[in-house]
Amino acid sequence: MKAVKRVVSRTRKRRARQLSIKLNCDLGEGFGVYTMGRDDEIMPLIDCANIACGYHGGDPSIMRKTVLLAKRHKVEIGAHVAYPDLQGFGRRSMNLRGQELIDCIQYQISALDGIARTNGARVTYVKPHGALYNDMSTDPGLERTVMQAIASWYRPLELVMLATPKDKKSVETAFDYGLSLRFEAFADRGYTRSGYLVPRDKPGAVLGVTAAVAQAKAIASGTVRSTKGHKLSILPDTLCVHGDTPEALEMLKAIHLALQTPAD
């Protein structure tokens, strides 16, 4: 009887987790006459929109349009900040550190925050993009600089970071800055044995629809497998699909449906 109760308890926890994890997507990444992704169709499927702030994608008009789209669908707005690398889509590492990087991050938040407030919305969190996101995951000094940039903002914002089996150190660092973290996993990206994302130039880096849906369901239950089959335990608050991933809309539709269906 006790064993049955334990199984029931675990099943309930898995179901509660599946229903509570939030879907997020990187949006507003076109600029000028160039469009990227299917933002109008994706927005109704997600809970949080990571809106590009002009450094890797986006421009003032696209930021405004994406903010209004998020507002219309009652989607939470986050500032998707990056290295200043429009040509490389923010996916190239740059030697930016210290106050210079803090200035770059706060400049981007300021732009989106101003547009959002002008249009009756607000920014509630910050998610680093591309190379900045990956670099801070493996460089404690850079992680501290990013945290300092968010913590010194004029009002509280949460910071989105990669969920790994070794989150404890990041939590401790964030505590030093009085900063709240939101841990994230990826449905559409392959994982290394250490719990980091497979570099985009390596095999297995980007998943197709079927694999992404299966990975999303596993993540919602607290696990993910590396491309080599190693099982990793992670506890993310939010699940991402990249807006520029091929078949992103199809992925999100399938994942949205899968996460609404309780696990057996």
C-alpha positions in Angstrom: 0.0 0.0 0.0 2.8 2.4 0.8 4.5 1.6 -2.5 1.3 2.4 -4.3 1.0 5.8 -2.5 4.6 6.6 -3.5 3.9 5.9 -7.1 0.7 8.0 -7.0 2.6 10.8 -5.3 5.3 10.8 -8.0 2.7 10.7 -10.8 0.9 13.7 -9.3 4.2 15.6 -9.0 5.0 14.8 -12.7 1.6 16.0 -13.8 1.8 19.2 -11.7 5.2 19.9 -13.2 4.0 19.4 -16.8 1.1 21.7 -16.2 3.3 24.4 -14.5 6.3 24.7 -16.8 6.2 27.8 -19.0 6.9 27.9 -22.7 9.1 30.7 -24.0 10.4 31.7 -27.4 12.9 34.2 -28.8 10.9 36.7 -30.9 11.2 40.1 -32.6 14.5 39.1 -34.2 14.0 40.6 -37.7 15.1 44.1 -38.5 14.5 46.7 -41.2 12.9 44.9 -44.2 14.1 41.5 -42.9 11.7 39.2 -41.1 12.6 36.2 -39.0 10.2 33.6 -37.6 6.4 33.5 -37.5 5.9 35.6 -34.5 2.2 36.3 -35.1 1.4 32.6 -35.1 3.9 31.6 -32.3 2.8 34.2 -29.8 -0.6 32.7 -28.9 1.2 29.4 -28.0 3.7 30.6 -25.5 3.7 32.1 -22.0 6.8 34.3 -22.2 8.4 36.2 -25.2 12.1 37.0 -25.2 12.2 40.1 -27.4 15.4 41.1 -29.2 16.7 44.5 -28.1 18.6 45.6 -31.2 22.0 44.1 -30.7 21.6 40.7 -32.3 18.2 41.3 -34.0 15.2 43.6 -33.7 14.9 47.4 -34.2 12.7 50.0 -32.6 9.6 49.3 -34.8 9.9 45.6 -34.5 10.3 45.9 -30.8 7.1 48.0 -30.6 5.1 45.6 -32.8 6.3 42.5 -30.8 5.5 44.2 -27.4 2.0 45.0 -28.7 1.6 41.4 -29.9 2.7 40.0 -26.6 0.3 42.4 -24.8 -2.6 41.4 -27.0 -2.1 37.7 -26.1 -1.2 38.4 -22.4 2.3 37.0 -22.8 5.0 37.9 -20.3 7.8 40.1 -21.8 11.5 39.6 -21.3 14.5 41.5 -22.7 16.6 39.3 -24.9 20.0 40.9 -24.5 23.2 40.0 -26.5 26.7 41.0 -27.5 26.6 43.9 -30.0 26.8 41.6 -33.0 24.0 42.1 -35.5 26.0 40.6 -38.4 26.7 37.4 -36.5 23.2 37.3 -34.9 24.9 37.4 -31.4 26.3 33.9 -31.8 29.9 34.9 -31.7 31.8 35.4 -28.5 33.2 38.9 -27.8 35.8 40.1 -25.3 33.4 42.3 -23.4 33.8 42.4 -19.6 33.2 44.6 -16.6 31.4 47.9 -16.8 31.4 47.9 -20.6 29.3 44.8 -20.7 27.0 46.1 -17.9 26.4 49.2 -20.0 25.6 47.1 -23.1 23.1 45.0 -21.2 21.4 47.9 -19.4 21.2 49.9 -22.7 19.3 47.0 -24.3 17.0 46.6 -21.3 16.4 50.4 -21.3 15.3 50.3 -25.0 12.8 47.5 -24.6 11.6 48.8 -21.2 10.9 52.2 -22.6 8.9 50.9 -25.5 7.0 48.5 -23.3 6.1 51.1 -20.7 5.0 53.6 -23.4 2.6 50.9 -24.8 1.1 49.9 -21.4 3.3 46.8 -20.9 6.3 45.9 -18.8 9.5 43.9 -18.9 9.7 41.3 -16.1 12.9 39.4 -16.8 16.1 39.3 -18.8 17.4 36.4 -20.9 20.9 36.6 -22.4 21.1 35.5 -26.0 23.4 33.2 -28.0 27.1 33.5 -27.2 26.6 35.7 -24.2 24.2 33.0 -22.7 26.6 30.2 -23.4 29.7 32.1 -22.3 28.2 33.0 -18.9 27.2 29.4 -18.3 30.9 28.4 -18.2 32.6 31.6 -17.0 31.8 32.4 -13.4 33.3 35.9 -13.7 31.1 36.7 -16.7 28.1 35.3 -14.9 28.8 37.7 -12.0 29.0 40.6 -14.4 25.7 39.8 -16.0 24.1 39.3 -12.6 25.4 42.7 -11.5 23.9 44.3 -14.5 20.5 42.9 -13.8 20.7 43.4 -10.0 21.6 47.1 -10.4 18.7 47.8 -12.6 16.3 50.4 -11.1 13.6 47.8 -10.3 13.6 44.0 -9.8 14.0 41.8 -12.8 14.5 38.0 -13.0 17.4 36.5 -14.9 17.0 33.5 -17.1 19.8 30.9 -17.0 20.5 27.5 -18.3 19.2 24.7 -16.0 22.0 22.2 -15.4 22.7 19.5 -12.9 25.0 22.0 -11.1 22.7 25.0 -10.5 23.5 25.4 -6.8 26.6 27.6 -7.4 24.6 30.0 -9.6 21.8 30.2 -7.0 24.4 31.1 -4.4 25.9 33.8 -6.6 22.5 35.2 -7.4 21.8 35.3 -3.6 24.8 37.6 -3.2 23.2 40.1 -5.6 19.7 39.7 -4.2 18.7 38.4 -7.6 15.9 35.9 -8.5 16.7 33.3 -11.2 14.5 31.5 -13.6 16.1 28.3 -14.9 15.5 27.3 -18.5 15.8 24.1 -20.6 15.6 23.7 -24.4 13.2 21.5 -26.4 14.9 22.1 -29.7 18.6 21.8 -28.8 20.9 18.8 -28.1 22.7 18.5 -24.7 26.2 17.5 -23.8 27.0 15.0 -21.1 27.8 18.0 -18.8 24.3 19.5 -19.3 25.3 22.3 -21.7 24.0 22.9 -25.2 25.8 21.2 -28.1 27.5 23.9 -30.2 25.5 24.7 -33.3 28.3 23.5 -35.6 28.3 20.0 -34.1 26.0 17.1 -35.1 22.8 16.8 -33.0 22.8 20.5 -32.0 19.3 21.3 -33.4 16.4 18.8 -33.0 13.5 18.1 -35.3 9.9 18.2 -34.3 9.5 14.6 -33.1 12.7 14.6 -31.1 11.9 18.1 -29.6 8.4 17.0 -28.5 9.9 13.9 -26.8 12.6 16.0 -25.1 10.1 18.6 -24.0 8.0 15.9 -22.2 11.1 14.4 -20.6 12.2 17.9 -19.4 8.8 18.6 -17.9 9.3 15.5 -15.8 12.8 16.7 -14.7 15.2 14.8 -17.0 17.0 15.2 -20.3 19.3 12.9 -22.2 22.5 14.0 -23.8 23.1 13.3 -27.5 25.2 10.3 -26.3 22.4 9.0 -24.2 23.5 10.1 -20.7 20.5 10.9 -18.4 20.7 14.3 -16.6 18.5 15.6 -13.9 17.4 19.2 -14.3 14.6 21.3 -12.7 13.7 24.1 -15.2 11.0 26.7 -14.7 10.6 27.4 -18.4 11.1 25.6 -21.7 12.4 27.3 -24.8 12.0 26.8 -28.5 14.1 29.2 -30.7 12.0 31.3 -33.0 14.5 30.8 -35.8 14.6 27.0 -35.5 13.3 25.3 -38.6 9.7 24.2 -38.0 9.5 26.2 -34.8 5.8 26.8 -35.2 5.1 23.1 -35.7 7.2 22.2 -32.7 5.5 24.7 -30.4 2.0 23.5 -31.5 3.0 19.9 -30.8 4.8 20.7 -27.5 1.9 22.9 -26.3 -0.5 20.0 -26.9 1.8 17.4 -25.3 2.3 19.5 -22.1 -1.4 19.9 -21.7 -1.7 16.0 -21.7 -0.9 14.5 -18.2 1.8 12.0 -18.2 0.8 8.4 -17.6 
